[in-house]
Amino acid sequence: MFAPVSMRIHPIFTQPKDWTGDEKDDGIEALLEFTDQFGDPTKASGTVIFELYAYQPYSPDPRGERLVNPWIGSLGTLPEQQARWNRTSRTYTFQLEYPQIAKQRNYVLMATFDTGNTRFFDRIILENPAKEPAKEPERVPIPAPTTAPTTAPATNPSFGRADEP
């Protein structure tokens, strides 16, 4: 009843990370979240395979070239569960080492989780957070009117026929 029925790569907290403190990203910190049939976060046991692809915009399949051999993680033992489970976020954390990660690029991260009986799939697009923010449009001053405003009609309405003066 409390077994996982779905999995997702957490879209907010999965991102490139610096683990060594040298101000250069060392790879991707991926957080996996499982939910039970009630929609509540739950734990899972099995093996996960992560794949990283270049992002291919304007395509039905955004996966471009695969950039690295897949990472394989296990949640099959008690020590593995304890090492990866985060009680606060109720997710499993995986540090996917990839020193070539570049903040100027977008990526597609895929995860396949195999429980032995069931497989779950998810993918997200890791968008470049370092893009320049949209520039505010230049403000152009509005020129002062050349005539005084009026409430009078612009034309004189005609009440007669068109052929009358």
C-alpha positions in Angstrom: 0.0 0.0 0.0 2.9 2.4 0.7 5.1 1.2 -2.2 6.2 3.9 -4.7 3.9 4.4 -7.7 5.7 7.3 -9.3 9.1 9.0 -9.3 10.3 12.4 -10.4 13.6 14.2 -10.6 13.1 17.1 -8.3 12.9 20.1 -10.7 13.9 22.9 -8.3 16.8 21.4 -6.3 18.4 19.2 -9.1 21.1 21.4 -10.5 24.9 21.8 -11.1 26.8 22.0 -7.8 30.2 22.8 -6.4 31.1 20.1 -3.8 34.8 21.0 -3.3 34.4 24.8 -2.5 36.6 25.9 -5.4 33.7 27.9 -7.0 33.7 25.6 -10.0 30.8 23.1 -10.4 31.9 19.5 -10.0 28.8 17.9 -11.4 25.0 17.6 -10.9 23.3 17.1 -7.6 20.2 15.1 -8.5 17.3 14.6 -6.1 14.8 11.8 -6.7 11.4 11.9 -5.1 9.1 8.9 -4.9 5.3 9.0 -4.1 2.9 6.4 -2.9 -0.7 5.8 -4.1 -1.8 8.6 -1.7 0.5 11.1 -3.3 2.8 11.2 -0.2 6.6 11.0 -0.4 7.9 7.5 0.3 11.1 5.5 0.2 12.0 3.0 -2.5 14.5 0.2 -3.0 16.3 -0.5 -6.3 18.8 0.8 -8.8 18.9 4.1 -10.6 20.6 4.9 -13.9 21.2 8.6 -14.7 22.0 9.8 -18.3 23.1 13.3 -19.3 22.4 14.7 -22.8 23.1 18.0 -24.5 19.9 20.0 -24.9 18.5 20.1 -28.4 16.0 23.0 -28.6 12.9 23.1 -30.9 12.8 19.4 -31.3 10.2 16.8 -30.2 12.9 15.0 -28.4 15.1 17.5 -26.6 17.9 15.0 -26.1 20.9 15.7 -28.2 24.3 13.9 -27.9 24.8 11.8 -24.8 27.7 13.5 -22.9 28.8 11.0 -20.4 28.5 7.3 -19.6 25.5 6.6 -17.4 25.9 7.0 -13.6 24.5 4.0 -11.7 23.3 4.4 -8.1 21.9 1.8 -5.7 19.3 2.0 -3.0 19.4 -1.7 -2.2 21.0 -1.8 1.3 20.4 -0.1 4.6 23.7 1.9 4.5 22.9 3.1 0.9 19.4 4.2 2.1 20.9 6.0 5.1 23.6 7.7 3.0 21.2 9.1 0.4 17.9 9.8 2.2 17.2 13.4 3.2 14.6 13.7 5.9 13.9 17.3 5.3 13.2 17.2 1.5 12.1 13.5 1.6 14.2 12.8 -1.4 17.3 10.7 -2.3 20.4 12.7 -3.2 22.9 11.6 -5.8 26.1 13.5 -6.7 26.7 12.9 -10.4 30.4 13.8 -11.0 30.9 15.7 -14.3 33.6 18.4 -14.0 33.0 19.5 -17.6 29.5 20.9 -16.7 29.1 24.4 -18.1 26.7 26.9 -16.7 26.4 28.4 -20.2 24.7 25.3 -21.6 21.4 23.6 -21.1 21.2 19.8 -20.5 18.7 17.0 -20.4 19.0 14.7 -17.3 17.2 11.3 -17.5 16.6 8.8 -14.6 15.5 5.2 -14.8 14.7 3.5 -11.5 14.3 -0.3 -11.4 12.8 -1.8 -8.3 13.1 -5.4 -9.7 9.3 -5.4 -10.3 8.7 -2.0 -11.7 10.6 0.7 -13.6 10.1 4.4 -13.3 11.3 7.0 -15.8 11.7 10.8 -15.6 13.6 13.5 -17.4 14.1 17.2 -16.8 15.8 20.0 -18.7 18.5 21.7 -16.7 18.3 25.3 -17.9 21.2 27.7 -17.7 20.6 29.9 -14.7 23.5 32.2 -15.7 21.7 33.7 -18.7 21.6 37.5 -18.7 18.3 38.8 -17.4 16.1 40.6 -20.0 17.1 44.2 -20.3 14.6 46.8 -19.3 13.5 48.7 -22.4 15.0 52.1 -22.8 12.7 54.9 -21.6 12.1 57.5 -24.3 10.7 60.8 -23.0 7.2 61.7 -24.4 7.3 65.0 -26.2 5.0 67.8 -24.9 1.9 68.4 -27.0 2.1 71.1 -29.6 -1.5 72.2 -29.2 -3.6 72.6 -26.2 -6.0 69.7 -25.5 -9.7 70.3 -26.1 -12.9 68.4 -25.6 -14.5 69.8 -28.8 -15.1 67.4 -31.6 -12.4 67.2 -34.3 -15.1 67.7 -37.0 -18.4 69.5 -37.1 -21.2 67.0 -37.3 -23.7 67.5 -40.2 -27.4 67.3 -39.3 -28.8 67.8 -42.8 -28.4 66.0 -46.1 -25.1 65.7 -47.8 -26.1 68.1 -50.6 -27.2 70.9 -48.2 -24.8 73.7 -47.3 
